[in-house]
Amino acid sequence: MTDDPSVHHTVPSSPDGAGRLHDEHTENVDGETVDGAAVDGNIHVGYWDSAADDRSLNQATDRLTDLVAERLPAAPGRCLLDVGCGTGRPALRIARATGARVSGISVSNEDIDLARTRADAAALADRVDFRYADARELPFEDASFDGAWAIECMMHIRDRATALTEIARTLRPGSPLVITDVLLRSPVTGDAAETVRQTCRAFQSPSFPEPAELRAALDRAGLEVVEFNDIGEHVRRTYQAFADAFGDVAPSADDRHHEFFNFTRSLPRFGALPQIGYVFLVARRL
């Protein structure tokens, strides 16, 4: 745990903050539905194999989705759960490539509406569905899914053990859960703590997950860790890429997006902190 407790108490534990964040700002980042937005439907970091990798941000975000898919039993007839589905691009990409059925959930009505529109446009609505739901109280029966994933969802949930226990409940025994998320590698103090605090506030995150905390929550949920990697150096380029994407935007102070755009300019400072990593883990329901 950080030695500055205030870093962990910046927003309430309800999903309303994260939902409101996406409701208000999805249009700024979803380039498939809004011209000039930052990314093409993926609201998560990109993955670059090396410093020489010249993928664009959009290509790198798809690359992360593909790495998640590789750890899932994605195939025709299999049912998968996308926890924190955003506007649906990862779910649709995985369903299209593998033939699997996917159910996505989000606490953002805006995300769900856009995801459903995207599923209809891709002629995949018969295999991919999206609904409003809280990860801590899923509307699915026990053992409904052959696998699940959560891309940058855990950071929005204060009671991660409860959410993980609920996700595990919906998985069939032996099925995998893949989690990718911002990771607080070690305690932060001083200016670094303030940067983390500001980023938590902007992302509507009560705290960023820490390695020991995640492992304890997974164990409590009855999930066995199969793979636990910090891929922070492979995703770090994302923070500068997002800042660059919004570099020429200067909304007026009364614009509802003013604070969002101002925050994006500080993302590189956050991403450069050595205490900030990015977890890629695979766990299996016992």
C-alpha positions as CSV (number, residue, x, y, z in Angstrom):
1,M,0.0,0.0,0.0
2,T,1.1,3.6,-0.6
3,D,2.3,5.5,2.4
4,D,0.0,8.4,1.4
5,P,-3.5,7.2,2.2
6,S,-5.2,10.0,0.3
7,V,-4.1,8.5,-3.0
8,H,-6.5,5.7,-2.3
9,H,-9.5,7.9,-1.4
10,T,-10.2,10.2,-4.2
11,V,-13.6,9.2,-5.5
12,P,-16.6,7.3,-4.1
13,S,-16.8,3.5,-4.4
14,S,-20.1,3.5,-6.4
15,P,-19.9,2.8,-10.2
16,D,-21.5,6.2,-10.9
17,G,-18.2,8.1,-11.2
18,A,-16.8,5.7,-13.8
19,G,-20.1,5.6,-15.7
20,R,-20.4,9.4,-15.7
21,L,-16.8,9.6,-17.0
22,H,-17.5,7.4,-20.0
23,D,-20.9,9.0,-20.6
24,E,-19.3,12.4,-20.8
25,H,-16.1,11.7,-22.6
26,T,-16.6,8.6,-24.8
27,E,-17.2,11.0,-27.8
28,N,-13.7,12.4,-27.3
29,V,-11.9,9.1,-27.8
30,D,-14.2,7.0,-30.0
31,G,-13.0,7.8,-33.6
32,E,-15.3,5.2,-35.1
33,T,-18.4,7.3,-34.1
34,V,-16.9,10.8,-33.9
35,D,-14.7,12.3,-36.5
36,G,-11.4,13.6,-35.1
37,A,-11.5,11.6,-31.8
38,A,-8.4,10.1,-30.4
39,V,-8.7,6.4,-31.0
40,D,-10.8,4.1,-33.1
41,G,-13.2,2.6,-30.6
42,N,-10.6,1.2,-28.1
43,I,-10.6,3.0,-24.8
44,H,-7.5,1.4,-23.4
45,V,-3.7,1.4,-23.7
46,G,-1.8,0.2,-26.7
47,Y,0.9,-2.5,-26.7
48,W,4.2,-2.1,-28.7
49,D,6.5,-5.1,-28.9
50,S,9.7,-3.0,-28.8
51,A,11.1,0.5,-29.2
52,A,11.3,-0.2,-33.0
53,D,7.7,-1.2,-33.2
54,D,6.1,1.5,-35.4
55,R,2.4,0.6,-34.9
56,S,0.0,3.5,-34.6
57,L,-1.9,4.0,-31.4
58,N,-5.0,2.4,-33.0
59,Q,-3.0,-0.6,-34.1
60,A,-1.4,-0.9,-30.7
61,T,-4.7,-0.9,-28.9
62,D,-5.9,-3.7,-31.2
63,R,-2.6,-5.6,-30.4
64,L,-3.4,-5.5,-26.7
65,T,-6.9,-6.9,-27.4
66,D,-5.4,-9.7,-29.5
67,L,-3.0,-10.6,-26.7
68,V,-6.0,-10.9,-24.4
69,A,-7.8,-13.1,-26.9
70,E,-4.9,-15.5,-27.1
71,R,-5.4,-16.4,-23.4
72,L,-9.1,-17.1,-23.9
73,P,-10.8,-20.3,-25.1
74,A,-12.3,-18.2,-27.9
75,A,-14.0,-20.5,-30.5
76,P,-17.4,-21.1,-32.0
77,G,-19.8,-22.2,-29.4
78,R,-17.9,-20.7,-26.5
79,C,-19.4,-18.0,-24.3
80,L,-17.2,-15.2,-23.0
81,L,-17.7,-12.2,-20.7
82,D,-16.3,-8.7,-21.3
83,V,-16.3,-6.9,-17.9
84,G,-16.1,-3.1,-18.6
85,C,-16.7,-3.4,-22.4
86,G,-16.4,0.2,-23.3
87,T,-18.0,0.9,-26.7
88,G,-17.6,-2.7,-27.8
89,R,-14.6,-2.9,-30.1
90,P,-12.6,-5.5,-28.2
91,A,-15.7,-7.8,-27.8
92,L,-16.6,-7.4,-31.5
93,R,-13.0,-8.0,-32.6
94,I,-12.7,-11.2,-30.6
95,A,-16.1,-12.4,-31.6
96,R,-15.5,-11.7,-35.3
97,A,-12.1,-13.4,-35.3
98,T,-13.0,-16.5,-33.3
99,G,-16.7,-17.2,-33.7
100,A,-17.3,-17.0,-30.0
101,R,-20.4,-15.5,-28.3
102,V,-19.6,-12.5,-26.1
103,S,-21.6,-10.6,-23.4
104,G,-20.3,-7.2,-22.5
105,I,-21.2,-5.1,-19.5
106,S,-20.6,-1.5,-18.6
107,V,-21.8,1.1,-16.1
108,S,-22.0,3.7,-18.9
109,N,-25.2,4.0,-20.8
110,E,-23.4,5.9,-23.5
111,D,-20.9,3.1,-24.0
112,I,-23.7,0.5,-24.2
113,D,-25.7,2.5,-26.8
114,L,-22.6,2.9,-28.9
115,A,-21.6,-0.8,-28.5
116,R,-25.0,-2.0,-29.6
117,T,-24.9,0.3,-32.6
118,R,-21.5,-1.0,-33.5
119,A,-22.7,-4.7,-33.1
120,D,-25.6,-4.0,-35.5
121,A,-23.4,-2.3,-38.0
122,A,-21.0,-5.3,-37.9
123,A,-23.9,-7.8,-38.3
124,L,-22.8,-9.4,-35.0
125,A,-25.7,-8.6,-32.8
126,D,-26.8,-12.3,-32.9
127,R,-23.6,-13.3,-31.1
128,V,-22.5,-10.2,-29.2
129,D,-24.8,-8.4,-26.6
130,F,-24.2,-5.5,-24.3
131,R,-26.0,-4.5,-21.2
132,Y,-25.7,-2.1,-18.3
133,A,-24.4,-3.9,-15.2
134,D,-22.1,-3.5,-12.2
135,A,-19.3,-6.0,-12.0
136,R,-20.1,-6.5,-8.3
137,E,-23.6,-7.8,-9.1
138,L,-23.6,-9.5,-12.5
139,P,-27.0,-10.5,-14.1
140,F,-25.8,-13.9,-15.1
141,E,-26.3,-17.4,-13.7
142,D,-23.5,-19.4,-12.1
143,A,-21.0,-21.1,-14.5
144,S,-22.4,-19.2,-17.6
145,F,-19.1,-18.5,-19.3
146,D,-16.0,-20.3,-20.7
147,G,-13.8,-17.3,-20.1
148,A,-13.8,-13.6,-19.2
149,W,-11.7,-10.5,-19.5
150,A,-11.5,-7.1,-17.9
151,I,-9.5,-4.4,-19.6
152,E,-8.8,-1.4,-17.4
153,C,-11.9,-2.1,-15.3
154,M,-10.4,-3.0,-11.9
155,M,-9.0,0.5,-11.4
156,H,-12.6,1.8,-11.3
157,I,-13.7,-0.5,-8.5
158,R,-12.9,0.0,-4.9
159,D,-14.1,-3.5,-3.7
160,R,-12.2,-5.5,-6.2
161,A,-12.4,-8.7,-4.2
162,T,-16.2,-8.6,-4.4
163,A,-16.1,-7.9,-8.1
164,L,-13.6,-10.8,-8.7
165,T,-15.7,-13.2,-6.6
166,E,-18.8,-12.3,-8.6
167,I,-16.9,-12.7,-12.0
168,A,-15.6,-16.1,-10.7
169,R,-19.1,-17.2,-9.9
170,T,-20.1,-16.8,-13.5
171,L,-17.2,-18.8,-14.8
172,R,-17.2,-22.5,-15.4
173,P,-14.6,-24.4,-13.3
174,G,-11.2,-24.2,-15.0
175,S,-12.1,-21.2,-17.1
176,P,-9.7,-18.3,-17.4
177,L,-10.1,-14.6,-16.5
178,V,-7.7,-12.2,-18.2
179,I,-7.1,-8.8,-16.5
180,T,-5.1,-5.9,-17.8
181,D,-4.9,-2.7,-15.9
182,V,-2.8,0.2,-14.7
183,L,-0.6,-1.0,-11.8
184,L,0.9,0.9,-8.9
185,R,4.2,-1.0,-8.6
186,S,5.4,0.6,-5.3
187,P,4.5,3.4,-2.9
188,V,4.5,7.0,-4.0
189,T,5.3,10.1,-2.1
190,G,5.7,13.8,-2.7
191,D,5.1,15.1,-6.3
192,A,4.6,11.5,-7.5
193,A,1.8,11.0,-5.0
194,E,0.1,14.2,-6.2
195,T,0.4,13.1,-9.8
196,V,-1.2,9.7,-9.0
197,R,-3.9,11.5,-7.0
198,Q,-4.8,13.7,-9.9
199,T,-4.8,10.8,-12.3
200,C,-7.1,8.8,-10.0
201,R,-9.4,11.8,-9.9
202,A,-9.5,12.2,-13.6
203,F,-10.0,8.4,-14.3
204,Q,-12.6,8.2,-11.5
205,S,-10.5,5.6,-9.9
206,P,-10.6,5.0,-6.1
207,S,-7.0,3.7,-6.4
208,F,-4.8,1.9,-8.9
209,P,-4.4,-1.9,-8.2
210,E,-1.2,-3.0,-6.5
211,P,0.4,-6.5,-7.0
212,A,-0.2,-7.8,-3.5
213,E,-3.7,-6.5,-3.3
214,L,-4.6,-8.1,-6.7
215,R,-3.2,-11.4,-5.7
216,A,-5.0,-11.4,-2.4
217,A,-8.3,-10.5,-4.1
218,L,-7.9,-13.3,-6.7
219,D,-7.2,-15.8,-4.0
220,R,-10.2,-14.8,-2.0
221,A,-12.3,-15.1,-5.2
222,G,-11.2,-18.7,-5.8
223,L,-9.1,-17.7,-8.8
224,E,-5.6,-19.3,-9.2
225,V,-3.0,-17.0,-10.8
226,V,-1.6,-18.6,-14.0
227,E,0.3,-15.6,-15.4
228,F,1.1,-12.3,-13.7
229,N,3.3,-9.9,-15.8
230,D,4.0,-6.2,-15.6
231,I,4.1,-5.0,-19.2
232,G,4.4,-1.4,-18.3
233,E,7.3,-0.7,-20.7
234,H,5.3,-2.0,-23.6
235,V,2.3,0.3,-23.1
236,R,4.0,3.5,-21.8
237,R,4.0,5.1,-25.2
238,T,0.2,5.4,-24.9
239,Y,0.3,8.3,-22.5
240,Q,2.3,10.5,-24.8
241,A,0.2,9.4,-27.8
242,F,-3.0,10.4,-26.1
243,A,-1.5,13.8,-25.1
244,D,-0.4,14.3,-28.7
245,A,-3.9,13.4,-30.0
246,F,-5.4,16.3,-28.0
247,G,-2.5,18.6,-28.3
248,D,-4.2,21.1,-30.6
249,V,-7.5,21.2,-28.7
250,A,-8.1,24.2,-26.5
251,P,-11.7,24.3,-25.3
252,S,-13.0,27.3,-23.4
253,A,-13.2,27.2,-19.7
254,D,-17.0,26.8,-19.8
255,D,-16.8,23.8,-22.1
256,R,-17.8,20.6,-20.3
257,H,-14.7,18.9,-21.7
258,H,-12.3,21.6,-20.5
259,E,-11.0,19.6,-17.5
260,F,-10.7,16.4,-19.6
261,F,-8.5,18.1,-22.2
262,N,-6.4,19.8,-19.6
263,F,-5.8,16.5,-17.9
264,T,-4.6,14.7,-21.1
265,R,-1.7,17.1,-21.2
266,S,-0.4,15.7,-17.9
267,L,-0.7,12.1,-18.9
268,P,3.0,11.8,-20.1
269,R,4.1,12.9,-16.6
270,F,2.0,10.2,-15.0
271,G,3.2,7.6,-17.5
272,A,6.8,8.4,-16.9
273,L,6.6,7.6,-13.2
274,P,8.7,4.5,-12.5
275,Q,6.1,3.4,-9.9
276,I,3.5,3.1,-12.7
277,G,3.3,-0.2,-14.5
278,Y,0.6,-2.2,-16.3
279,V,-0.5,-5.7,-15.2
280,F,-1.3,-8.5,-17.6
281,L,-2.6,-11.4,-15.7
282,V,-4.4,-14.7,-16.3
283,A,-6.2,-16.4,-13.5
284,R,-8.3,-19.7,-13.5
285,R,-11.4,-20.5,-11.6
286,L,-10.7,-23.4,-9.3
